[in-house]
Amino acid sequence: MSAETPTCRLYLTTPPELVSGGVSVTAFAELLKSVMAATDVACLRIAGQDPARVTTIAKAVLPMAQASGVAVLLDDPELAVKLHADGVHLHGAEEYAKVRRSVGSDSIVGVACPLERHTAMEVGEAGADYVMFSVPAHHHDDALDLVSWWTEIMTVPSVVAGALTPATAAQFIAAGADFLAPDAAVWSVADPVAAIAALMKA
């Protein structure tokens, strides 16, 4: 990836209310369809550990998302295999080797990492398909430096997650981020489709 032609795609996470039942699965599926039509979505993570609820959500949105070229990830490796999801998102590197064996080499396995170079490099070198950096507002500059450094030395894609705005999204895109993962709260704003699309217009 060159600095002159940065490319970046969206990594979306379902809102917590979807798993808890506070948001209708049907309503979310329609909203997701509108977002996919408006901008370039690469990945959808169905977040949650409740097998019954995640299964219900996946049955409603997984075929639609995959038909649109969007990879669908779950938090539960066993459920990901059972439901034919595209892969798994891990909240730490400890289970990476075990999960990789269980889902196979063809599945995506991504890992969330702290804003720390050594840990991220270990995860990347272990074979993770992406490394996700969650960016607290008070560590924005540190995260920019890390993403820029990562882009220069590593080929493993980076995912920048957090309460992104069009302005901060533009900075991370310029730094070389491969994916932007807006906070799940973006689904609760007045116009989620416009808010999500605005990030990529950066």
C-alpha positions, 0 to 999 in steps of 0.5 A: 500500500502506497501513501499516494493511493491509500485504500481502506474498507469498512469493518462493521460490528453489530450493536450490543442491543441486537444480541440483547433483543433491544434491536429487531433482527429484521430491522437491522438486516434492512439497515445493513442492506442500506449501508452495504448499498451506500458504501464499501463494506468488507466485513461484518462481525456479529458480536456476542456469545449467546449461541441461540441469539447469534444463530438467529442473527446470523441466519438473517444477515449472513447469507445476505452479507456473503452474497454481497461480498461481505465476510461475516465473522463471529466471536465463537469459533465452534459456532462460526464453523457450524453456521458457515461464517467466514471466520472468527474475531478473537479478543486476545492472542492467547487462543489463536493457535487453538482456534486456527486449528479448529476453524482451518486455514481457509477461515479468517482469524483476526485478533484484537491487540493493545496499542503495543508494537511487540504484541501486535508483531507476535500476533501478525507473525503467528499468522493472524489475518488481521490485527485490530487496534482499538483507539481510545480518544486520549491515545489518538496520536499514539495510534496514528504512529502505530498504524503508520509504523505497522503499514511500513513494516508489516503485510498483515492488514490493520483494523482501526476501531473506535469512535471515529469521525470523518476527520479522524478516519481521514487521518487513519486512512492516510496513515495506511489503515486497511480497515476502519471499524466504527464503534457499534454506537454508530448504529444508534445515531439519527442516520447510521447509513450517512454516518457510516458512509461519511467515514469512507468519504474521507 
